[in-house]
Amino acid sequence: MKIVHGDQVEEKIRIHQHRQGMFRHRTVATGEPGTPGNFILELVRTTDDFFSPRHKHNFDQFRYQLEGEFDFDRDGKMTPGVIGYFPEGTPYGPQSSSVSSLTLVLQFGGASGNGYMTQQQLEAGTAELKTHGTFEKGVFRRNEGEDGKRNVDGYQAVWERVNKRPMSYPGQRYHDPILMSPEHFNWVQVAGAPGVCEKLMGVFTERGCEARFLRLAPPARAPAPGRKLYFVLTGDGRVGGEPYRRMTTVLCERGDETAFEAETPTEILVLGLPRLDTPAHYAIAAE
């Protein structure tokens, strides 16, 4: 189990050269680089200069809007309280922000097993590519005479540079990203846990990544099984013998045995990472 208090993490400035605009971020949890299950969980603050063209990824994302709003054009707008699942292989956007926006963003290796590139790899690959072309509004444009496609999505260009092979996008499991409004879901009592209720937003793909909310009425106690990330939205109490408060993040791995014990009314966002430790079996098409 790992505990990080988000309000104690240094806020850093990041200029995404493969996208347009600058944002501030606090990294509150990370996975193991180089593995299919690698991930990063960040609190991201953007301003009105951010723009990303319509694109897709070879990894999964959950986004939870804390403040402000994000506009995804035809896919909808995220306002405070909205949670979104952006599946690998599914196009979305273009993406923009007309106001200051604070979003909790989880990016993680999805069911395809392509993993997730680290920030260090992303920055190094971007720097290398700048000697071969330019990044404009989220698109990498190669210089005349350079090998490869002239215009390509900025992230894809960096990924291919880092991995030294063409990116093969996963098949499109979901037609569109899924934006969810938790206020329209009902709380359901958790069996065997007095004073604990949950809202299950959904379980996605054959690898079972998931999103749900927990609500604890003190002195309720809620077990915290892994492999999941717990982000405290409101309330105070203790977890694993240590205090938690708003913006506390807890990473529980499989085998961890801990629980949240509420001292004040508590609400927690729970993001479950996919199960990638068992091999896939592919269907054989009938002749």
N, C-alpha and C positions, 0 to 999 in steps of 0.2 A: 504494500500500500504506500502511495506517495501523496502527500498533502502540500498544496501550494495556495497561499492567499493572494488572490489576484491583485488586491490593492497594494501589495508589497512588491510586486514585480515591476521592474523599471520599464517605463514606456519608451520605446525606441522609434525612430523615424525610418521608414523604408520607402525608397523610391523604386517602384517596380518598373525597370526599364523595358521589360517585355510587355508591359501594359502602360496605360496613360494615367498619370497622377501620382500623388504622394499619400501615404497614410501612416498612422502611428499604430503600433501593435505591442501587445504584451503576450509573450509566449508562456502559457500556464501548464502545458504538458506536452511531452514528445514521446515517440516510440523508439524502436531500435532501427537505426539506419541500415539499409541494405537488405531488409527483410520484407516479405510480402505484406506483413501487418504493420509496417511503419506508419506513423501518423503525426500530426501536429494540431494542437488546440490553441487558438489564439483569440484574444480580445482585440478587435480591429476597429480603429476609428478612421473614417474617411471624411473628406470634405467634398465640395461641389466640383472639384476638378477631375474626379475619378471617372474613367471610362474603360470598358472592355467590350470588344466586338462579340457578336454571336459566335460561340465556340463550344467545344466539348472537351472532356478530359478522359484519361485512362485511369482515373482514380475516383473515389466517391467523396461527397461532401454533405455535411449537415450545417445549416446556418440557423441561428436564432437571433432575431432582431431585438436588441435591448433598447436602443434609442434611435430617433430619426427614422429614415426609410431608405430602401433601396429599390430601384425600378429595374425590372427585368423585361421591359417592353411587352411583347406578346404573351410572356409567361406569367405576368402579374407583378404586383408590387408587395414588398415586405415592409410592414409597419410594426411598431412595437408589439411583442407577444407572438408574432407569427414565426413558425418554424418551417424550414424548407429542407427537402432531401433532393440533392442534385446527383443523379446516378451517373456512373461512368458510361461513356458512349452516347449520352443523351445531350443534344445541343440545347443551349439556353442563351438568353440575352437577345440583343446587346444589353449591357449592364451599366447603370449610371447612378449617381447620387447628386441630388440638387441641394441637399442640406448636409449638415454634420450628422454622421451616422455611426452608431456603435453596434457592432455585430460580434456574436460569439461564433467562430468558424472552426469546424473540425474537418480537416482533409485527411483522408486515409486510404490505404490500399484496399481495393474492392475485390469482388468475387473473381475477377479475371486473373488475379495473382500478379499484376504488373507492379504492385507496390506503390510507394510514394517517394518522390525525389526530395531530398533535404534542401533546406534553404541555402546551405553552403554550396551544394551542387548547382542549384539554380543560379546563384550569383556568379559562380565561376564560369558556367556555360554561357551566361549572358555576356560577360566580359570578353570571352573568346570570340563570340559571334559578332561583336561590334567591330571587329577588324575585317569582317566579310560583308557587312551590310548595315542597315539601320532599322531601328524599331520605331514604328509610327502607328499610334492608336491601336496598340495590341497586335500589330502585324509585323513580322520580320520581312524586310525587303532586301534581297541579296543584290550585291553590286553586280554591274555588268561583267560578264566573263566568269563569274563564280559558278561552280557546279551545283546542281540542285534546283528545285522549284523556286521560281523568282519570288513569289509572295506566299508566305505560310504563317499560320497562327504562331504568335510569339512563343508561347509555352511549348508547343510542339517542336519548334525549331531548337529550343534549348534542350529539351528532352533528348532529341535525336543527336545533338552534339555530345551530350554527356554520356549517352548509352551507346553511341557509335553504331547505330542502326536505325532504320525507319521505324516510326511509331505505327503500330497496328492497333487501331481503336477496338475496344470490345464491342460485341454486338449490342444493339440498342434494346435492352430489356424493358425500359419504360419509354413511352412515347414522349413524355414531357417531364420536367422537374415537378415535384409534388410540394405545393405550398399548403400548410395546414394551420387552421385557426383553433388553438386549444380552448378558447372560451366557449366554443360550440360542442366540446366534449364534456361528458359527465364524469365526476369522480366516482370510482368504484372501490369499495372496501377491499383491502388486501387480506386474504384468508390467513388466519393465524397470527395477524399483527394488529392488535387493537390500537385504534387511533391513527392508523396508516391507510391512506387512500392513494389511488393512482389513476392517471389518464394515460392509456396506451395510445400513442400516435400511430404506430405501425411497426411491423417487422418486414424487412426488405431483402430481396434476393435469396437464393438458395443457401447463402452463407449467414443469413440471419442478423445483419446489422439492424439496430432498432433505436427508437426514440420514445421516451415516456416521461411523465412528470410524477413525482411523489409529493404527498402532503402529509406532514406529521403534526398531530395535535399533542402538545406536551402532556405527560412525559413519555410519549410514544417512542418505541424503538423499532427501527427498520433495518434489517440485514442489508448489507451492501456486497452482493456477489460480483465476481469479475467475469469476463474481461470488459469493464465498463468505466466510463468517466462520469463523475457526479459533480454538477456545478450548482452551488447553492445560490438561489435567486433571492430568498428572504429567510430570515430566522437565525437563531443562535442555538448552539448546543455543543455536543462532543461527538467525535468519531474516532474510534481506535484510541480513546483516552486523550485525544487532543481537541482543542476548541475549533469550532467552525463558525463562520459568519458569512454574510453576503459576499459573493465572488470567491468563496473558497472552492477550490477544485480538488477532487479526490480521484486518483487513479487506482482501481482495484484490478489485480490480475487474477486469473483462475487459481484457486487454492487459497486466496486471502480470506481470512475469516474476521470480519469487522462489522460494525453496525453504526448507524446514526442514532443518537439519543437526543431528542429535542428538549430544549429548555424554554424556547418560545415557539409560536407557530412557525413552521418551516415549510418551504417549498423548494424542491430540487429538480433540476433538469437532468435526466439520465440518458446518456448516449452509449449504446452497446456496440462494441466493435465486432466485425464479422469473424466467424470461425473459419480460419484458414489453415488449420493444422491437420486436416484430413484430405486425402487426394480426391480429385474430381473424377467422376465416371461419366463419360460422354455417350450420349445416345447414338445408336447405329441406325441410320435411315433404312427403312424397309424398301426392298427392291420391288 
